Amino acid sequence: MGKFSRSQATCFELFVLMKTEFFSKAKATLNAAQLCFDNGFYDSCANRAYYAALQAAVAALADRGLKRAKADHKQIQADFSEKLIKRQKIYPAGLKSYLMDMQGLRNQADYTFENISRKLAFQQLVKAREMISAIGKELEK
C-alpha cells in the first residue's frame, strides 16, 4: 500500500471520493441554478446556487481531509471559513461570508412570501460561480 496502512488508505480513498463526487454535484447543481435563472425561476435559482456553493465547500474540506461525523450547514460554513480561509489561507478572504450570505437569500426564497428578484438571483449565481471556480482551481493542484 506504499505510505498508507490499509485503514489509512481506505480513509484517504473516502476523502478522494467525497471530493470528486461533491465537486461534480456542485457543478451539476450550478447548471440547474443557471437553467432556473434562464427560465425566470429566481427563487429556485437562489436555492440551487446556494447548494452548489455548499457542495463545493464540502469538496474543498474533503480535499484537506476535513470531515465531521455529522455536518450541517453552519458547521460546513464555519469550517470552510475558519479553517480554509482564515487559518490555512487557501481561498481568498472575499469568499468568507459567501455561504452565510447565500444561505440567507436561500432562506428568503424558500421560507418567506417575498420573491427573489432577477438581480438578487444573478448575484447568487455569480457568488456560486466564484466559489466553484476558486475551489476547482485548488482541487486541480
C-alpha positions as CSV (number, residue, x, y, z in Angstrom):
1,M,0.0,0.0,0.0
2,G,3.0,2.3,0.0
3,K,2.9,5.1,2.5
4,F,-0.5,4.2,3.9
5,S,-1.8,1.4,6.0
6,R,-5.0,-0.3,4.9
7,S,-7.2,1.8,7.2
8,Q,-5.4,5.0,6.2
9,A,-5.7,4.1,2.5
10,T,-9.4,3.5,3.0
11,C,-9.9,6.8,4.7
12,F,-7.8,8.5,2.0
13,E,-9.9,6.9,-0.7
14,L,-13.0,8.1,1.0
15,F,-11.8,11.7,1.0
16,V,-10.9,11.5,-2.6
17,L,-14.3,10.0,-3.5
18,M,-16.0,12.7,-1.4
19,K,-14.0,15.5,-3.1
20,T,-14.8,14.2,-6.5
21,E,-18.4,13.4,-6.0
22,F,-19.3,16.6,-4.2
23,F,-17.5,18.8,-6.7
24,S,-19.3,17.0,-9.5
25,K,-22.6,17.6,-7.7
26,A,-21.6,21.3,-7.2
27,K,-21.1,21.8,-11.0
28,A,-24.4,20.0,-11.9
29,T,-26.3,22.0,-9.2
30,L,-24.8,25.2,-10.6
31,N,-26.0,24.2,-14.1
32,A,-29.5,23.7,-12.6
33,A,-29.3,27.1,-11.0
34,Q,-28.5,28.6,-14.4
35,L,-31.4,26.9,-16.0
36,C,-33.7,28.2,-13.3
37,F,-32.4,31.7,-13.8
38,D,-32.7,31.5,-17.6
39,N,-36.4,30.4,-17.2
40,G,-37.3,33.1,-14.6
41,F,-37.4,30.8,-11.6
42,Y,-35.4,33.1,-9.4
43,D,-36.4,31.6,-6.0
44,S,-35.3,28.2,-7.3
45,C,-32.1,29.7,-8.8
46,A,-31.2,31.2,-5.4
47,N,-31.8,27.8,-3.7
48,R,-29.7,25.8,-6.3
49,A,-26.9,28.4,-6.4
50,Y,-26.5,28.1,-2.6
51,Y,-26.5,24.3,-2.7
52,A,-23.9,24.4,-5.5
53,A,-21.6,26.6,-3.3
54,L,-22.2,24.4,-0.2
55,Q,-21.4,21.2,-2.2
56,A,-18.2,22.8,-3.5
57,A,-17.3,23.7,0.1
58,V,-17.7,20.1,1.2
59,A,-15.4,19.1,-1.7
60,A,-12.8,21.6,-0.5
61,L,-13.0,20.4,3.0
62,A,-12.7,16.8,1.9
63,D,-9.7,17.7,-0.2
64,R,-8.0,18.8,3.0
65,G,-9.0,15.7,4.9
66,L,-11.7,17.6,7.0
67,K,-14.9,15.7,7.6
68,R,-17.2,15.5,10.6
69,A,-19.4,12.6,11.5
70,K,-22.4,14.9,11.4
71,A,-22.0,18.0,9.2
72,D,-24.7,20.6,9.0
73,H,-24.9,23.8,7.0
74,K,-23.5,26.0,9.8
75,Q,-20.6,23.6,10.5
76,I,-19.6,23.4,6.9
77,Q,-19.8,27.2,6.6
78,A,-17.7,27.6,9.8
79,D,-15.1,25.0,8.8
80,F,-14.7,26.4,5.3
81,S,-14.4,30.0,6.5
82,E,-12.3,29.4,9.6
83,K,-10.0,26.5,8.5
84,L,-9.6,27.0,4.8
85,I,-9.8,30.8,4.5
86,K,-8.7,32.3,7.9
87,R,-6.2,29.7,9.1
88,Q,-4.8,28.0,6.1
89,K,-5.4,30.9,3.7
90,I,-6.1,28.5,0.8
91,Y,-9.0,30.6,-0.5
92,P,-9.5,34.3,-0.9
93,A,-10.8,36.2,2.1
94,G,-13.6,37.6,-0.1
95,L,-15.3,34.2,0.0
96,K,-15.5,34.2,3.8
97,S,-19.1,35.4,4.0
98,Y,-20.4,33.9,0.8
99,L,-22.0,30.8,2.2
100,M,-23.8,32.6,5.1
101,D,-25.0,35.4,2.8
102,M,-26.1,32.9,0.2
103,Q,-28.0,30.8,2.8
104,G,-29.8,33.9,3.9
105,L,-31.1,34.5,0.4
106,R,-31.9,30.9,0.0
107,N,-33.9,31.0,3.3
108,Q,-35.8,34.0,2.0
109,A,-36.6,32.2,-1.3
110,D,-37.7,29.0,0.5
111,Y,-39.4,30.2,3.7
112,T,-40.9,33.7,3.1
113,F,-43.6,35.2,0.9
114,E,-41.0,37.6,-0.6
115,N,-39.8,36.5,-4.1
116,I,-36.2,36.8,-5.1
117,S,-35.6,39.4,-7.8
118,R,-33.8,38.7,-11.0
119,K,-30.9,40.9,-9.8
120,L,-30.5,39.0,-6.5
121,A,-30.7,35.7,-8.3
122,F,-28.0,36.8,-10.6
123,Q,-25.8,37.9,-7.7
124,Q,-26.3,34.5,-6.1
125,L,-25.2,32.8,-9.3
126,V,-22.1,35.0,-9.5
127,K,-21.1,34.1,-6.0
128,A,-21.7,30.4,-6.6
129,R,-19.6,30.6,-9.8
130,E,-16.8,32.4,-7.9
131,M,-16.7,29.7,-5.2
132,I,-16.8,26.8,-7.6
133,S,-14.1,28.4,-9.8
134,A,-11.7,29.0,-6.8
135,I,-12.3,25.6,-5.4
136,G,-11.9,23.9,-8.8
137,K,-8.5,25.6,-9.3
138,E,-7.4,24.4,-5.9
139,L,-8.6,20.8,-6.4
140,E,-6.7,20.6,-9.7
141,K,-3.4,21.2,-7.9
